[in-house]
Amino acid sequence: MPTLHGLEALPGADLVQRGIDDLTRGASTEEALLVSMASTRLRATGVEVPPGSGVSAGHCLYSLLAAKHGADAHSRYNALVRRLESFARAAEHARAR
C-alpha cells in the first residue's frame, strides 16, 4: 500500500494518507477525490498516488460535498483544498532540502 515516505508529520498528511488509502480501495470519498485532484503535484514530491477514475475529480468532489453539506459545500471544498495545499507546500519544501 502506498505511503507518504517520511512526510507523515506534515500538516494535512492524515488527509492525504486517507485519500491514498481510499484510492487504493477504489472508493470515491472526499479524501480520494481531493488527492486525485492534486495527483500530479503530489507525485512530483515523491508521494505514490494510485490512479484515479479519470473523471474530473474537482467537479465530483464539489458534487459530493454539495449533496452532503448543502450550502456549506463551498466553504468545505475550500477548507479541504487549503489543507491539501498546506501539505503539498510542506512536502515540496521537505524534498528540496
C-alpha positions as semicolon CSV with decimal commas, in nm:
position;residue;x (nm);y (nm);z (nm)
1;M;0,000;0,000;0,000
2;P;0,142;0,343;-0,094
3;T;0,259;0,562;0,190
4;L;0,388;0,913;0,234
5;H;0,755;0,807;0,267
6;G;0,870;1,025;0,555
7;L;0,614;1,301;0,510
8;E;0,371;1,169;0,773
9;A;0,436;1,453;1,020
10;L;0,346;1,730;0,775
11;P;0,022;1,925;0,814
12;G;-0,256;1,755;0,620
13;A;-0,071;1,424;0,592
14;D;-0,359;1,240;0,758
15;L;-0,598;1,368;0,492
16;V;-0,361;1,274;0,209
17;Q;-0,298;0,926;0,350
18;R;-0,674;0,860;0,383
19;G;-0,716;0,972;0,022
20;I;-0,440;0,740;-0,095
21;D;-0,590;0,451;0,103
22;D;-0,935;0,521;-0,043
23;L;-0,800;0,545;-0,399
24;T;-0,622;0,212;-0,347
25;R;-0,956;0,058;-0,246
26;G;-1,138;0,227;-0,536
27;A;-1,356;0,437;-0,306
28;S;-1,476;0,780;-0,422
29;T;-1,452;0,965;-0,092
30;E;-1,385;1,333;-0,029
31;E;-1,025;1,250;0,052
32;A;-0,977;1,027;-0,254
33;L;-1,115;1,290;-0,489
34;L;-0,903;1,559;-0,327
35;V;-0,584;1,355;-0,364
36;S;-0,680;1,267;-0,720
37;M;-0,715;1,639;-0,798
38;A;-0,358;1,701;-0,685
39;S;-0,205;1,375;-0,804
40;T;0,048;1,532;-1,041
41;R;0,176;1,773;-0,778
42;L;0,184;1,504;-0,510
43;R;0,371;1,262;-0,734
44;A;0,629;1,535;-0,802
45;T;0,706;1,536;-0,428
46;G;0,756;1,160;-0,428
47;V;0,414;1,063;-0,291
48;E;0,284;0,745;-0,452
49;V;-0,069;0,824;-0,570
50;P;-0,274;0,539;-0,719
51;P;-0,453;0,617;-1,045
52;G;-0,795;0,776;-1,011
53;S;-1,105;0,709;-1,211
54;G;-1,015;0,958;-1,484
55;V;-1,322;1,175;-1,418
56;S;-1,298;1,539;-1,320
57;A;-1,211;1,491;-0,954
58;G;-1,274;1,856;-0,867
59;H;-1,628;1,854;-1,003
60;C;-1,700;1,518;-0,843
61;L;-1,567;1,640;-0,510
62;Y;-1,784;1,950;-0,519
63;S;-2,092;1,747;-0,613
64;L;-2,025;1,506;-0,326
65;L;-1,983;1,795;-0,083
66;A;-2,299;1,968;-0,209
67;A;-2,501;1,651;-0,157
68;K;-2,358;1,605;0,191
69;H;-2,324;1,963;0,319
70;G;-2,569;2,166;0,109
71;A;-2,500;2,538;0,132
72;D;-2,177;2,474;0,322
73;A;-2,023;2,284;0,029
74;H;-1,822;2,579;-0,098
75;S;-1,654;2,653;0,235
76;R;-1,591;2,280;0,295
77;Y;-1,434;2,249;-0,053
78;N;-1,208;2,547;0,011
79;A;-1,104;2,414;0,353
80;L;-1,008;2,077;0,204
81;V;-0,812;2,241;-0,076
82;R;-0,629;2,463;0,175
83;R;-0,528;2,159;0,384
84;L;-0,404;1,980;0,074
85;E;-0,217;2,290;-0,039
86;S;-0,053;2,314;0,303
87;F;0,064;1,954;0,276
88;A;0,190;1,997;-0,081
89;R;0,388;2,311;0,005
90;A;0,544;2,147;0,309
91;A;0,626;1,833;0,109
92;E;0,788;2,039;-0,165
93;H;0,993;2,224;0,095
94;A;1,093;1,900;0,269
95;R;1,203;1,740;-0,059
96;A;1,403;2,049;-0,161
97;R;1,632;2,010;0,140
